[in-house]
Amino acid sequence: MPAKKTSKTHDVDGRELRKGDTVATLTDNVTAKVTDIVVETDLTSFVCLRPVHRPFSKGVWHAADQVQRIAVAKRDEK
């Protein structure tokens, strides 16, 4: 089953993650922004993270349950 893009998922604590949120990885202690989210199965989702200190780098994929949200991005309410 191919991965499908989605707009939100959940972190290790069960809090909602969306694009633009700032997270910390549990394995290598990197602070990063969420740039993309995909779901492979109902239980497995991945987030593409761009390190905060490297604004023009490509993202690195991590399992969503291996990151912890530390800040929520501003969202335009329509």
Order of alpha helices (4+ residues) and beta strands (2+ residues): beta-beta-beta-beta-beta-beta-beta-beta
